[in-house]
Amino acid sequence: MTTALGPTGPGGVDVPPIQLEAWRWALEHQRDDGSLPTGGEIAAAFGRKQRWGRLVKQRGQQGVLERRAA
């Protein structure tokens, strides 16, 4: 399902398209050891605050963004 914010995640959670884009970016910028960029690095790439980057990373790792980022 899609809402004005974007695809709806598990439990009906709205997923803003910018978070999907940031999660895709994080996956594309994995380090050689497979680790993801820090929340601060994700946020800086999108001109956002560190807290937002941590939220994107957390939601992505929980799978809220994973199925929609493909």
PDB file as gemmi writes it, atoms N, CA and C in Angstrom:
CRYST1    1.000    1.000    1.000  90.00  90.00  90.00 P 1                      
ATOM      1  N   MET A   1       0.846  -1.176   0.000  1.00  0.00           N  
ATOM      2  CA  MET A   1       0.000   0.000   0.000  1.00  0.00           C  
ATOM      3  C   MET A   1       0.887   1.233   0.000  1.00  0.00           C  
ATOM      4  N   THR A   2       0.426   2.285  -0.625  1.00  0.00           N  
ATOM      5  CA  THR A   2       1.160   3.542  -0.674  1.00  0.00           C  
ATOM      6  C   THR A   2       0.294   4.656  -0.120  1.00  0.00           C  
ATOM      7  N   THR A   3       0.895   5.525   0.688  1.00  0.00           N  
ATOM      8  CA  THR A   3       0.197   6.680   1.241  1.00  0.00           C  
ATOM      9  C   THR A   3       0.860   7.932   0.690  1.00  0.00           C  
ATOM     10  N   ALA A   4       0.417   9.086   1.162  1.00  0.00           N  
ATOM     11  CA  ALA A   4       1.012  10.347   0.719  1.00  0.00           C  
ATOM     12  C   ALA A   4       2.489  10.416   1.084  1.00  0.00           C  
ATOM     13  N   LEU A   5       2.891   9.711   2.149  1.00  0.00           N  
ATOM     14  CA  LEU A   5       4.282   9.712   2.564  1.00  0.00           C  
ATOM     15  C   LEU A   5       5.117   8.713   1.779  1.00  0.00           C  
ATOM     16  N   GLY A   6       4.484   7.702   1.237  1.00  0.00           N  
ATOM     17  CA  GLY A   6       5.219   6.662   0.520  1.00  0.00           C  
ATOM     18  C   GLY A   6       4.674   5.308   0.895  1.00  0.00           C  
ATOM     19  N   PRO A   7       5.423   4.242   0.616  1.00  0.00           N  
ATOM     20  CA  PRO A   7       4.958   2.895   0.936  1.00  0.00           C  
ATOM     21  C   PRO A   7       4.694   2.736   2.421  1.00  0.00           C  
ATOM     22  N   THR A   8       3.754   1.903   2.735  1.00  0.00           N  
ATOM     23  CA  THR A   8       3.435   1.619   4.128  1.00  0.00           C  
ATOM     24  C   THR A   8       4.220   0.405   4.570  1.00  0.00           C  
ATOM     25  N   GLY A   9       4.909   0.534   5.673  1.00  0.00           N  
ATOM     26  CA  GLY A   9       5.716  -0.560   6.202  1.00  0.00           C  
ATOM     27  C   GLY A   9       4.895  -1.496   7.058  1.00  0.00           C  
ATOM     28  N   PRO A  10       5.553  -2.463   7.685  1.00  0.00           N  
ATOM     29  CA  PRO A  10       4.863  -3.409   8.556  1.00  0.00           C  
ATOM     30  C   PRO A  10       4.094  -2.682   9.651  1.00  0.00           C  
ATOM     31  N   GLY A  11       2.924  -3.158   9.950  1.00  0.00           N  
ATOM     32  CA  GLY A  11       2.115  -2.540  10.990  1.00  0.00           C  
ATOM     33  C   GLY A  11       1.514  -1.221  10.570  1.00  0.00           C  
ATOM     34  N   GLY A  12       1.513  -0.929   9.266  1.00  0.00           N  
ATOM     35  CA  GLY A  12       0.914   0.301   8.775  1.00  0.00           C  
ATOM     36  C   GLY A  12       1.768   1.535   8.987  1.00  0.00           C  
ATOM     37  N   VAL A  13       3.063   1.362   9.242  1.00  0.00           N  
ATOM     38  CA  VAL A  13       3.964   2.490   9.474  1.00  0.00           C  
ATOM     39  C   VAL A  13       4.286   3.147   8.133  1.00  0.00           C  
ATOM     40  N   ASP A  14       4.041   4.450   8.037  1.00  0.00           N  
ATOM     41  CA  ASP A  14       4.375   5.174   6.815  1.00  0.00           C  
ATOM     42  C   ASP A  14       5.888   5.314   6.689  1.00  0.00           C  
ATOM     43  N   VAL A  15       6.393   5.082   5.505  1.00  0.00           N  
ATOM     44  CA  VAL A  15       7.827   5.158   5.244  1.00  0.00           C  
ATOM     45  C   VAL A  15       8.084   6.317   4.285  1.00  0.00           C  
ATOM     46  N   PRO A  16       8.649   7.411   4.786  1.00  0.00           N  
ATOM     47  CA  PRO A  16       8.951   8.535   3.904  1.00  0.00           C  
ATOM     48  C   PRO A  16       9.945   8.119   2.817  1.00  0.00           C  
ATOM     49  N   PRO A  17       9.709   8.528   1.583  1.00  0.00           N  
ATOM     50  CA  PRO A  17      10.609   8.155   0.484  1.00  0.00           C  
ATOM     51  C   PRO A  17      12.069   8.524   0.733  1.00  0.00           C  
ATOM     52  N   ILE A  18      12.328   9.617   1.435  1.00  0.00           N  
ATOM     53  CA  ILE A  18      13.709  10.015   1.714  1.00  0.00           C  
ATOM     54  C   ILE A  18      14.414   8.973   2.574  1.00  0.00           C  
ATOM     55  N   GLN A  19      13.669   8.298   3.462  1.00  0.00           N  
ATOM     56  CA  GLN A  19      14.278   7.252   4.274  1.00  0.00           C  
ATOM     57  C   GLN A  19      14.621   6.041   3.419  1.00  0.00           C  
ATOM     58  N   LEU A  20      13.772   5.730   2.451  1.00  0.00           N  
ATOM     59  CA  LEU A  20      14.084   4.631   1.536  1.00  0.00           C  
ATOM     60  C   LEU A  20      15.345   4.943   0.746  1.00  0.00           C  
ATOM     61  N   GLU A  21      15.437   6.174   0.276  1.00  0.00           N  
ATOM     62  CA  GLU A  21      16.618   6.600  -0.482  1.00  0.00           C  
ATOM     63  C   GLU A  21      17.875   6.533   0.387  1.00  0.00           C  
ATOM     64  N   ALA A  22      17.760   6.976   1.636  1.00  0.00           N  
ATOM     65  CA  ALA A  22      18.909   6.953   2.542  1.00  0.00           C  
ATOM     66  C   ALA A  22      19.327   5.518   2.855  1.00  0.00           C  
ATOM     67  N   TRP A  23      18.373   4.617   3.002  1.00  0.00           N  
ATOM     68  CA  TRP A  23      18.703   3.223   3.281  1.00  0.00           C  
ATOM     69  C   TRP A  23      19.403   2.600   2.071  1.00  0.00           C  
ATOM     70  N   ARG A  24      18.910   2.899   0.871  1.00  0.00           N  
ATOM     71  CA  ARG A  24      19.584   2.404  -0.340  1.00  0.00           C  
ATOM     72  C   ARG A  24      21.020   2.922  -0.382  1.00  0.00           C  
ATOM     73  N   TRP A  25      21.188   4.207  -0.052  1.00  0.00           N  
ATOM     74  CA  TRP A  25      22.511   4.811  -0.044  1.00  0.00           C  
ATOM     75  C   TRP A  25      23.414   4.073   0.943  1.00  0.00           C  
ATOM     76  N   ALA A  26      22.891   3.804   2.145  1.00  0.00           N  
ATOM     77  CA  ALA A  26      23.679   3.112   3.172  1.00  0.00           C  
ATOM     78  C   ALA A  26      24.103   1.727   2.684  1.00  0.00           C  
ATOM     79  N   LEU A  27      23.190   1.015   2.037  1.00  0.00           N  
ATOM     80  CA  LEU A  27      23.526  -0.319   1.531  1.00  0.00           C  
ATOM     81  C   LEU A  27      24.584  -0.244   0.438  1.00  0.00           C  
ATOM     82  N   GLU A  28      24.512   0.784  -0.384  1.00  0.00           N  
ATOM     83  CA  GLU A  28      25.487   0.959  -1.467  1.00  0.00           C  
ATOM     84  C   GLU A  28      26.861   1.378  -0.949  1.00  0.00           C  
ATOM     85  N   HIS A  29      26.912   1.904   0.263  1.00  0.00           N  
ATOM     86  CA  HIS A  29      28.172   2.400   0.833  1.00  0.00           C  
ATOM     87  C   HIS A  29      28.654   1.547   1.998  1.00  0.00           C  
ATOM     88  N   GLN A  30      28.331   0.276   1.970  1.00  0.00           N  
ATOM     89  CA  GLN A  30      28.851  -0.635   2.996  1.00  0.00           C  
ATOM     90  C   GLN A  30      30.376  -0.680   2.911  1.00  0.00           C  
ATOM     91  N   ARG A  31      30.975  -0.866   4.049  1.00  0.00           N  
ATOM     92  CA  ARG A  31      32.436  -0.966   4.094  1.00  0.00           C  
ATOM     93  C   ARG A  31      32.869  -2.351   3.617  1.00  0.00           C  
ATOM     94  N   ASP A  32      34.152  -2.516   3.393  1.00  0.00           N  
ATOM     95  CA  ASP A  32      34.685  -3.797   2.923  1.00  0.00           C  
ATOM     96  C   ASP A  32      34.372  -4.935   3.887  1.00  0.00           C  
ATOM     97  N   ASP A  33      34.258  -4.614   5.176  1.00  0.00           N  
ATOM     98  CA  ASP A  33      33.954  -5.660   6.157  1.00  0.00           C  
ATOM     99  C   ASP A  33      32.450  -5.928   6.271  1.00  0.00           C  
ATOM    100  N   GLY A  34      31.660  -5.244   5.461  1.00  0.00           N  
ATOM    101  CA  GLY A  34      30.215  -5.461   5.445  1.00  0.00           C  
ATOM    102  C   GLY A  34      29.424  -4.563   6.372  1.00  0.00           C  
ATOM    103  N   SER A  35      30.121  -3.765   7.184  1.00  0.00           N  
ATOM    104  CA  SER A  35      29.404  -2.877   8.099  1.00  0.00           C  
ATOM    105  C   SER A  35      28.828  -1.689   7.332  1.00  0.00           C  
ATOM    106  N   LEU A  36      27.781  -1.141   7.889  1.00  0.00           N  
ATOM    107  CA  LEU A  36      27.100  -0.002   7.272  1.00  0.00           C  
ATOM    108  C   LEU A  36      27.717   1.309   7.743  1.00  0.00           C  
ATOM    109  N   PRO A  37      27.508   2.376   6.996  1.00  0.00           N  
ATOM    110  CA  PRO A  37      27.951   3.699   7.470  1.00  0.00           C  
ATOM    111  C   PRO A  37      27.263   4.025   8.805  1.00  0.00           C  
ATOM    112  N   THR A  38      27.863   4.897   9.559  1.00  0.00           N  
ATOM    113  CA  THR A  38      27.257   5.309  10.828  1.00  0.00           C  
ATOM    114  C   THR A  38      26.010   6.145  10.546  1.00  0.00           C  
ATOM    115  N   GLY A  39      25.183   6.298  11.568  1.00  0.00           N  
ATOM    116  CA  GLY A  39      24.014   7.158  11.424  1.00  0.00           C  
ATOM    117  C   GLY A  39      24.408   8.581  11.060  1.00  0.00           C  
ATOM    118  N   GLY A  40      25.531   9.032  11.619  1.00  0.00           N  
ATOM    119  CA  GLY A  40      26.024  10.373  11.302  1.00  0.00           C  
ATOM    120  C   GLY A  40      26.422  10.518   9.844  1.00  0.00           C  
ATOM    121  N   GLU A  41      27.039   9.480   9.294  1.00  0.00           N  
ATOM    122  CA  GLU A  41      27.440   9.513   7.881  1.00  0.00           C  
ATOM    123  C   GLU A  41      26.221   9.496   6.969  1.00  0.00           C  
ATOM    124  N   ILE A  42      25.227   8.689   7.335  1.00  0.00           N  
ATOM    125  CA  ILE A  42      23.987   8.644   6.550  1.00  0.00           C  
ATOM    126  C   ILE A  42      23.328  10.018   6.575  1.00  0.00           C  
ATOM    127  N   ALA A  43      23.224  10.584   7.759  1.00  0.00           N  
ATOM    128  CA  ALA A  43      22.591  11.895   7.911  1.00  0.00           C  
ATOM    129  C   ALA A  43      23.329  12.971   7.118  1.00  0.00           C  
ATOM    130  N   ALA A  44      24.654  12.977   7.201  1.00  0.00           N  
ATOM    131  CA  ALA A  44      25.442  13.995   6.503  1.00  0.00           C  
ATOM    132  C   ALA A  44      25.243  13.914   4.987  1.00  0.00           C  
ATOM    133  N   ALA A  45      25.092  12.703   4.468  1.00  0.00           N  
ATOM    134  CA  ALA A  45      24.903  12.531   3.027  1.00  0.00           C  
ATOM    135  C   ALA A  45      23.579  13.117   2.551  1.00  0.00           C  
ATOM    136  N   PHE A  46      22.638  13.303   3.483  1.00  0.00           N  
ATOM    137  CA  PHE A  46      21.316  13.818   3.128  1.00  0.00           C  
ATOM    138  C   PHE A  46      21.008  15.160   3.784  1.00  0.00           C  
ATOM    139  N   GLY A  47      22.039  15.781   4.365  1.00  0.00           N  
ATOM    140  CA  GLY A  47      21.852  17.096   4.973  1.00  0.00           C  
ATOM    141  C   GLY A  47      20.904  17.064   6.164  1.00  0.00           C  
ATOM    142  N   ARG A  48      20.928  15.955   6.898  1.00  0.00           N  
ATOM    143  CA  ARG A  48      20.036  15.794   8.049  1.00  0.00           C  
ATOM    144  C   ARG A  48      20.850  15.701   9.324  1.00  0.00           C  
ATOM    145  N   LYS A  49      20.148  15.681  10.446  1.00  0.00           N  
ATOM    146  CA  LYS A  49      20.799  15.557  11.749  1.00  0.00           C  
ATOM    147  C   LYS A  49      21.132  14.091  12.035  1.00  0.00           C  
ATOM    148  N   GLN A  50      22.126  13.892  12.894  1.00  0.00           N  
ATOM    149  CA  GLN A  50      22.607  12.551  13.213  1.00  0.00           C  
ATOM    150  C   GLN A  50      21.486  11.642  13.726  1.00  0.00           C  
ATOM    151  N   ARG A  51      20.598  12.182  14.508  1.00  0.00           N  
ATOM    152  CA  ARG A  51      19.494  11.382  15.050  1.00  0.00           C  
ATOM    153  C   ARG A  51      18.666  10.761  13.920  1.00  0.00           C  
ATOM    154  N   TRP A  52      18.424  11.512  12.860  1.00  0.00           N  
ATOM    155  CA  TRP A  52      17.664  11.024  11.716  1.00  0.00           C  
ATOM    156  C   TRP A  52      18.409   9.869  11.050  1.00  0.00           C  
ATOM    157  N   GLY A  53      19.720  10.011  10.895  1.00  0.00           N  
ATOM    158  CA  GLY A  53      20.531   8.953  10.296  1.00  0.00           C  
ATOM    159  C   GLY A  53      20.501   7.682  11.125  1.00  0.00           C  
ATOM    160  N   ARG A  54      20.539   7.837  12.440  1.00  0.00           N  
ATOM    161  CA  ARG A  54      20.446   6.657  13.314  1.00  0.00           C  
ATOM    162  C   ARG A  54      19.088   5.990  13.171  1.00  0.00           C  
ATOM    163  N   LEU A  55      18.031   6.786  13.035  1.00  0.00           N  
ATOM    164  CA  LEU A  55      16.685   6.241  12.855  1.00  0.00           C  
ATOM    165  C   LEU A  55      16.599   5.445  11.554  1.00  0.00           C  
ATOM    166  N   VAL A  56      17.129   6.003  10.475  1.00  0.00           N  
ATOM    167  CA  VAL A  56      17.121   5.306   9.182  1.00  0.00           C  
ATOM    168  C   VAL A  56      17.870   3.985   9.306  1.00  0.00           C  
ATOM    169  N   LYS A  57      19.040   4.014   9.899  1.00  0.00           N  
ATOM    170  CA  LYS A  57      19.843   2.796  10.045  1.00  0.00           C  
ATOM    171  C   LYS A  57      19.110   1.762  10.881  1.00  0.00           C  
ATOM    172  N   GLN A  58      18.512   2.201  11.985  1.00  0.00           N  
ATOM    173  CA  GLN A  58      17.784   1.282  12.855  1.00  0.00           C  
ATOM    174  C   GLN A  58      16.588   0.674  12.130  1.00  0.00           C  
ATOM    175  N   ARG A  59      15.807   1.493  11.456  1.00  0.00           N  
ATOM    176  CA  ARG A  59      14.629   0.986  10.733  1.00  0.00           C  
ATOM    177  C   ARG A  59      15.038   0.050   9.609  1.00  0.00           C  
ATOM    178  N   GLY A  60      16.129   0.372   8.942  1.00  0.00           N  
ATOM    179  CA  GLY A  60      16.617  -0.500   7.880  1.00  0.00           C  
ATOM    180  C   GLY A  60      17.067  -1.845   8.412  1.00  0.00           C  
ATOM    181  N   GLN A  61      17.788  -1.837   9.514  1.00  0.00           N  
ATOM    182  CA  GLN A  61      18.271  -3.080  10.107  1.00  0.00           C  
ATOM    183  C   GLN A  61      17.127  -3.921  10.675  1.00  0.00           C  
ATOM    184  N   GLN A  62      16.036  -3.274  11.043  1.00  0.00           N  
ATOM    185  CA  GLN A  62      14.868  -4.000  11.539  1.00  0.00           C  
ATOM    186  C   GLN A  62      14.026  -4.566  10.404  1.00  0.00           C  
ATOM    187  N   GLY A  63      14.356  -4.194   9.173  1.00  0.00           N  
ATOM    188  CA  GLY A  63      13.620  -4.706   8.024  1.00  0.00           C  
ATOM    189  C   GLY A  63      12.458  -3.842   7.584  1.00  0.00           C  
ATOM    190  N   VAL A  64      12.231  -2.732   8.247  1.00  0.00           N  
ATOM    191  CA  VAL A  64      11.122  -1.849   7.885  1.00  0.00           C  
ATOM    192  C   VAL A  64      11.362  -1.244   6.494  1.00  0.00           C  
ATOM    193  N   LEU A  65      12.601  -0.977   6.162  1.00  0.00           N  
ATOM    194  CA  LEU A  65      12.925  -0.363   4.879  1.00  0.00           C  
ATOM    195  C   LEU A  65      13.472  -1.369   3.865  1.00  0.00           C  
ATOM    196  N   GLU A  66      13.948  -2.491   4.332  1.00  0.00           N  
ATOM    197  CA  GLU A  66      14.630  -3.457   3.471  1.00  0.00           C  
ATOM    198  C   GLU A  66      13.769  -3.918   2.301  1.00  0.00           C  
ATOM    199  N   ARG A  67      12.575  -4.342   2.556  1.00  0.00           N  
ATOM    200  CA  ARG A  67      11.730  -4.884   1.489  1.00  0.00           C  
ATOM    201  C   ARG A  67      11.322  -3.817   0.486  1.00  0.00           C  
ATOM    202  N   ARG A  68      11.325  -2.556   0.906  1.00  0.00           N  
ATOM    203  CA  ARG A  68      10.893  -1.482   0.023  1.00  0.00           C  
ATOM    204  C   ARG A  68      12.043  -0.850  -0.738  1.00  0.00           C  
ATOM    205  N   ALA A  69      13.264  -1.092  -0.299  1.00  0.00           N  
ATOM    206  CA  ALA A  69      14.420  -0.476  -0.936  1.00  0.00           C  
ATOM    207  C   ALA A  69      14.858  -1.222  -2.190  1.00  0.00           C  
ATOM    208  N   ALA A  70      14.382  -2.417  -2.368  1.00  0.00           N  
ATOM    209  CA  ALA A  70      14.800  -3.248  -3.512  1.00  0.00           C  
ATOM    210  C   ALA A  70      14.279  -2.713  -4.822  1.00  0.00           C  
TER     211      ALA A  70                                                      
END                                                                             
